Amino acid sequence: MVYSTTFNTSYEVKNYPELQPLIEKAKEHLKSDQKFVDKLGDSLFNDTFDVNHQIKKDVSPRKIKIGELCESYKYESTTQQIDPKSVSDILFGSDGLIRKKGGGRFPYLMEDIEVAEVRTGTFETEGPIISSGRNRILALQILLQAAGAKDEDIKKCKLRVNLVKMNNHEELQRRIISANTGSRTFSRAEIREREGARGGVVLLTKEKIKDTIINAKNQKAFSAALGAYLKLSAAEVGDKYLTSAQYSTAGTNLWNKLSKEFRPSNGTFYAYVKSNIRHFCSIAEQAESLLPSAIQRVKEDLSAGQKSVKLSKVLFESIARTLRTQIS
């Protein structure tokens, strides 16, 4: 199961309790491999982790501390996805760093972590921002922690990384999708949210969505923002009847239904909302207030059909009634 990261949370492995079973498994395996544990200790002490444990490359290396990479979250505009299965595969899969399938272990991390620097002004940049490799940074922390390394020593461990330079955050969102499609499948909801974040809409919290929705440049940005808002609202009430992706999809479906139904002043619903961002905030807040009762209605609906579609339909009924009064 893929987990969404929590807003304002470092990528230090201690912040991801769902990975604790992997830590215990790693510790158990390393008990019988003291030679490897000693080599890991030497690599940290001599600052040679990239030489000893990353695949060889004929390049001038750019090295960054694990602690700095964990701070990547500070520059992000939408929640990231952590996949415990991918973390496990790095440690115990076909090229497992602790134990590979068929016996033995693979000596090197096969793919370097990719980080981006994003230009934010004439001479200013933000970063490093992980554009590919969040599961790798977690797996390497587990490896070192299981071997007995202290948290502070792990943070100081330098990794060789691939550095890419982006002109803006829109390019970064495109790069994240491009760089990761080979290693995992992006859900439609995640792609929508990344596209929505390209123009500067920050989808990490409800407050940030409302504060930055003015930056929305098109229909996709508004629909992604409403989907993210609904997903965050469901997380706050602790409901798990639908997945986070389904809540996001329900919000997107709701926006599409409203866009088809309403054409104020013979224009588009997009133009109506864009003309006064408060319209969007009002719709999002109403959807949030209706969510508990709407979820209950979906639970009671035993007919065939997708839960996300049912939820968007229930929300649309009430919100549309309010809009008809306001727009008429």
C-alpha positions, 0 to 999 in steps of 0.5 A: 500500500502506498502512503502519502507523506504528511505536510511539514514532515522530514524524510527521516525514517523515524517519521514513517512508522509503517516502515518499522517492520522493515527496520526489524527485518533488516536488523535480524539479517545483519546480525549474521553479517558482521563483515558487512556491518563493519564495512558500513561503519568504515564507509561512514567514518571515512566518508566513502559510502558512495565509493563502497555502496553505490554503482560506479560511474565515470563522473565528477560526483556531487555529494549531499548529506542524507540529512540535507536530502531529508529536508527536501520536504521544505520545498514541496508543493504537493504531498509525495508518495512513500511505497513500503514495498519499493523500500523493501525491494531495495533492501530485499529484492532482486538487487537487495542491499541486505539480502537479494532473492536467491541468496547473497546481497547486491553490493551497490545501490543501482540508481542514484537519487536525483535532486533538483535545484529550482531557480527562484530569482535572478541569482536565487535557487531552492533545493536540494529537492528530491525529484526521484528517490524518496524510497531510496533515501528511506531504504538507506537510512534503514540499512544504516540504522539496522547496522547500528549507526546513530541518527546523527551519523546517518544524517552526516553520511554523504551520497552521490546524487544526480543533479538537475536544474529546473527553471521553475516549479512547473518544470520540477513537477514535470520532471518528478513524473518523468523521472519516476514513471520507470520505477512506479505507477503514478495514480491519476489523482497524483498526476492531477495534483502535480499538474495543478501545482505547476502554476504555483498552487500549493496543495499541502494543506487546506489553508495553503490551497485557499491562500494560493488558489489565486495562482491557478491558471486553468481548469486542471488547477482548480479541479486538482485543488478541489480534489486535494481539498476534499482529500485533506478534509477526509483525512482530518475527520479520519474517514477511510471508507474511500482511499485518499485517491478516491476522495481526490477523484470525487473532488475532481468529479465534483468540479467537472459536474459544476462546470457542466451545470453552471454557465453564469452570464453565458460564460464558463464556470471557470471564469466565474470562479476565477473572477472571484477566488472566494467562490472557490473557497466557498465551494470547498468549505461547503463540500467539507461541511457536507462530507460526513453526511455525504460519506454516510449516504454513500455507505448506505447506497448498495447500488453498483458504481464507483464510490468516488462517483457516488460521493461527488453526486451527493455533494453536487446535489447540495452545492448546486442548490446553493449555487442556483440561488447565488447565481440566479 
